């Protein structure tokens, strides 16, 4: 309710967040919930930084309050892992935290990267791209991704069991998920162009009201799909690395 009143979540986003939070708490109590909050609270706080600058990024797919699809794209995989981990299993605990590490790394990278000075560059071609568009990277944004993954790894180590065994897999899973997010954002995510003003964008219609044309990517594969794939990667990598440990 606080997030909804603070306009961090839409009405359906708040409902989805309630379901995610309830399932997480039911699965692992406050230990799991603290990892969820370690993702959610800083992410909302960072979204408030530089709001005037971010409102000018009219070409990106989504901004402002998070809706239900965004909540599930970032927290759906982790919630499923939490429900399984609730019956026991270190690997699923690692997957739960790894998924949130990926979501946090991506969110921190995006929120800080869009405010960074300098021109973002495509992760694949290294060509300059407009600020805010998916697939772009900056030095500040990349550093923020590593910091976000490490933050969740530490939070997991402080609240979950086995503590130290989780740090490496969770951190690496988070970084891997953020990398997949950037690569998919530069390749398979739908990219469009506005015929009226000639701007490349991720929306249809464009902010100017003109219907846009798809110029790259899979039809309907939006930033939510990319985020879902990133969190799935974070969970899978953390799960595999934890399973491989002696």
C-alpha positions as CSV (number, residue, x, y, z in Angstrom):
1,X,0.0,0.0,0.0
2,X,2.8,2.4,0.8
3,X,4.4,1.8,-2.6
4,X,1.0,2.3,-4.3
5,X,0.4,5.6,-2.4
6,X,3.9,6.7,-3.3
7,X,3.1,6.0,-7.0
8,X,5.8,3.5,-7.3
9,X,3.3,0.8,-8.3
10,X,0.0,1.0,-10.3
11,X,-3.1,-0.5,-8.8
12,X,-2.6,-3.9,-10.5
13,X,1.1,-3.6,-9.8
14,X,0.4,-3.3,-6.1
15,X,-1.9,-6.4,-6.3
16,X,0.8,-8.4,-8.0
17,X,3.4,-7.2,-5.4
18,X,1.0,-8.3,-2.6
19,X,0.8,-11.8,-4.1
20,X,4.6,-12.0,-4.6
21,X,5.2,-10.8,-1.0
22,X,2.7,-13.1,0.5
23,X,4.0,-16.1,-1.3
24,X,7.6,-15.2,-0.4
25,X,6.8,-14.8,3.3
26,X,4.7,-17.9,3.4
27,X,7.6,-19.9,1.9
28,X,10.5,-18.6,4.0
29,X,9.3,-16.1,6.5
30,X,11.3,-13.0,7.1
31,X,14.6,-14.6,5.8
32,X,13.2,-14.7,2.3
33,X,11.2,-11.5,2.7
34,X,14.4,-9.5,3.5
35,X,15.9,-10.6,0.2
36,X,12.8,-9.4,-1.6
37,X,12.9,-6.0,0.3
38,X,16.7,-5.7,-0.5
39,X,15.7,-5.7,-4.2
40,X,12.5,-3.6,-3.9
41,X,13.4,-0.7,-1.6
42,X,16.6,0.4,-3.2
43,X,15.1,-0.1,-6.7
44,X,12.2,2.3,-5.9
45,X,14.6,4.8,-4.3
46,X,16.8,4.8,-7.4
47,X,13.8,5.3,-9.6
48,X,13.2,8.6,-7.8
49,X,16.7,9.9,-8.5
50,X,16.9,12.2,-11.5
51,X,13.2,12.0,-12.2
52,X,13.2,15.1,-14.3
53,X,15.9,13.6,-16.6
54,X,14.1,10.3,-16.8
55,X,10.8,11.8,-17.8
56,X,12.5,13.2,-20.8
57,X,13.3,9.7,-22.0
58,X,10.1,9.4,-24.0
59,X,11.4,6.6,-26.3
60,X,11.8,3.9,-23.8
61,X,9.2,1.1,-23.3
62,X,8.2,1.7,-19.7
63,X,8.7,4.3,-17.1
64,X,7.0,5.6,-14.0
65,X,5.0,3.4,-11.7
66,X,5.5,-0.4,-12.2
67,X,2.5,-2.4,-13.4
68,X,1.7,-6.0,-12.7
69,X,3.6,-7.3,-15.7
70,X,6.8,-5.5,-14.5
71,X,6.3,-6.9,-11.0
72,X,5.9,-10.4,-12.3
73,X,8.7,-10.1,-14.8
74,X,11.1,-9.1,-12.0
75,X,9.7,-11.3,-9.2
76,X,7.8,-14.1,-10.7
77,X,10.7,-16.5,-11.1
78,X,12.0,-15.7,-7.6
79,X,8.6,-16.4,-6.2
80,X,8.3,-19.8,-7.9
81,X,11.8,-20.7,-6.6
82,X,10.8,-19.5,-3.1
83,X,7.7,-21.8,-3.1
84,X,9.9,-24.8,-4.1
85,X,12.7,-23.8,-1.7
86,X,10.1,-23.6,1.2
87,X,10.1,-27.4,1.3
88,X,13.9,-27.5,1.6
89,X,16.8,-27.4,-0.8
90,X,19.9,-25.2,-0.8
91,X,20.0,-25.0,-4.6
92,X,16.5,-23.6,-4.8
93,X,17.3,-21.0,-2.1
94,X,20.3,-20.0,-4.3
95,X,18.0,-19.8,-7.3
96,X,15.6,-17.6,-5.4
97,X,18.3,-15.1,-4.4
98,X,20.0,-15.4,-7.9
99,X,16.8,-14.3,-9.6
100,X,16.5,-11.2,-7.4
101,X,20.3,-10.6,-7.9
102,X,19.6,-10.4,-11.6
103,X,16.6,-8.1,-11.2
104,X,18.6,-5.9,-8.9
105,X,21.6,-5.7,-11.2
106,X,19.5,-4.8,-14.2
107,X,17.4,-2.2,-12.3
108,X,20.5,-0.5,-10.8
109,X,22.3,-0.6,-14.1
110,X,19.3,1.0,-15.9
111,X,18.5,3.6,-13.3
112,X,22.1,4.8,-12.8
113,X,23.1,4.2,-16.4
114,X,20.4,6.5,-17.8
115,X,21.8,9.3,-15.6
116,X,25.4,8.8,-16.5
117,X,27.2,11.4,-18.5
118,X,28.5,10.2,-21.9
119,X,26.8,8.3,-24.7
120,X,25.5,4.7,-24.1
121,X,26.8,2.2,-26.6
122,X,25.3,-1.0,-27.9
123,X,26.7,-4.0,-26.0
124,X,27.0,-5.9,-29.4
125,X,28.2,-3.3,-31.9
126,X,29.6,-0.7,-29.5
127,X,27.9,2.0,-31.7
128,X,26.3,4.9,-29.8
129,X,22.6,4.6,-29.1
130,X,20.1,7.0,-27.5
131,X,20.0,7.0,-23.7
132,X,17.5,4.7,-22.1
133,X,17.0,2.3,-25.0
134,X,17.6,-1.4,-24.2
135,X,20.9,-3.0,-25.1
136,X,23.0,0.1,-24.3
137,X,25.7,0.1,-21.7
138,X,27.7,2.7,-19.9
139,X,30.6,2.4,-17.5
140,X,28.5,3.7,-14.6
141,X,25.6,1.4,-15.4
142,X,27.9,-1.6,-15.6
143,X,29.5,-0.8,-12.3
144,X,26.0,-0.4,-10.8
145,X,25.0,-3.9,-12.1
146,X,28.0,-5.5,-10.3
147,X,27.1,-3.5,-7.2
148,X,23.4,-4.6,-7.4
149,X,24.3,-8.3,-7.8
150,X,26.8,-8.1,-4.9
151,X,24.2,-6.3,-2.7
152,X,21.7,-9.1,-3.0
153,X,24.5,-11.8,-2.5
154,X,25.4,-10.1,0.8
155,X,21.7,-9.8,1.8
156,X,21.2,-13.5,1.0
157,X,24.3,-14.4,3.0
158,X,23.0,-12.4,6.0
159,X,19.5,-13.7,6.0
160,X,19.5,-17.2,4.4
161,X,21.2,-20.5,5.1
162,X,23.8,-21.7,4.2
163,X,25.2,-18.1,4.3
164,X,28.7,-18.1,2.8
165,X,27.9,-20.8,0.3
166,X,25.4,-18.5,-1.4
167,X,27.5,-15.4,-2.0
168,X,29.4,-16.6,-5.1
169,X,26.6,-18.3,-7.0
170,X,24.1,-15.5,-6.2
171,X,26.5,-12.8,-7.3
172,X,27.5,-14.6,-10.5
173,X,23.9,-15.4,-11.3
174,X,23.0,-11.7,-10.9
175,X,25.7,-10.6,-13.3
176,X,24.9,-13.3,-15.8
177,X,21.2,-12.3,-15.7
178,X,22.1,-8.6,-16.3
179,X,24.3,-9.6,-19.2
180,X,21.5,-11.6,-20.8
181,X,19.2,-8.7,-20.3
182,X,21.5,-6.4,-22.3
183,X,22.1,-8.9,-25.1
184,X,18.4,-9.6,-25.5
185,X,17.7,-5.9,-25.4
186,X,20.1,-5.4,-28.3
187,X,18.8,-8.3,-30.4
188,X,15.4,-9.9,-29.8
189,X,13.6,-7.1,-28.0
190,X,11.2,-5.3,-30.3
191,X,12.6,-2.0,-31.5
192,X,10.5,0.5,-33.5
193,X,10.7,3.7,-35.4
194,X,8.4,6.7,-35.5
195,X,7.8,7.7,-39.2
196,X,6.7,11.2,-38.1
197,X,9.7,12.3,-36.2
198,X,12.2,9.6,-37.2
199,X,13.1,8.6,-33.7
200,X,14.0,5.1,-32.7
201,X,11.8,3.9,-29.8
202,X,10.3,1.0,-27.9
203,X,6.6,2.1,-27.9
204,X,3.6,1.9,-30.1
205,X,2.4,4.6,-30.6
206,X,5.3,6.9,-30.0
207,X,5.1,9.7,-27.4
208,X,4.1,12.1,-30.2
209,X,1.0,9.9,-30.9
210,X,2.1,8.4,-34.2
211,X,1.9,4.6,-34.8
212,X,5.4,3.2,-35.0
213,X,7.0,0.6,-37.3
214,X,8.9,-2.5,-36.1
215,X,12.5,-2.4,-37.4
216,X,14.1,-5.2,-35.3
217,X,13.3,-8.0,-32.8
218,X,10.5,-10.4,-32.2
219,X,7.0,-9.0,-32.4
220,X,5.6,-8.5,-28.9
221,X,8.9,-9.3,-27.2
222,X,9.1,-6.3,-24.8
223,X,11.2,-5.2,-21.9
224,X,9.0,-7.3,-19.6
225,X,10.0,-10.5,-21.6
226,X,13.6,-9.5,-21.4
227,X,13.4,-9.0,-17.7
228,X,11.7,-12.4,-17.2
229,X,14.5,-14.0,-19.2
230,X,17.2,-12.2,-17.2
231,X,15.7,-13.3,-13.8
232,X,15.3,-16.9,-15.1
233,X,19.0,-16.8,-16.1
234,X,20.0,-15.5,-12.7
235,X,18.1,-18.3,-11.0
236,X,19.4,-21.0,-13.3
237,X,23.1,-19.9,-13.0
238,X,22.9,-19.6,-9.2
239,X,21.1,-23.0,-9.0
240,X,23.7,-24.7,-11.2
241,X,26.7,-23.2,-9.4
242,X,25.3,-24.1,-6.0
243,X,24.6,-27.6,-7.2
244,X,28.2,-28.0,-8.4
245,X,29.8,-27.0,-5.1
246,X,31.0,-29.9,-3.1
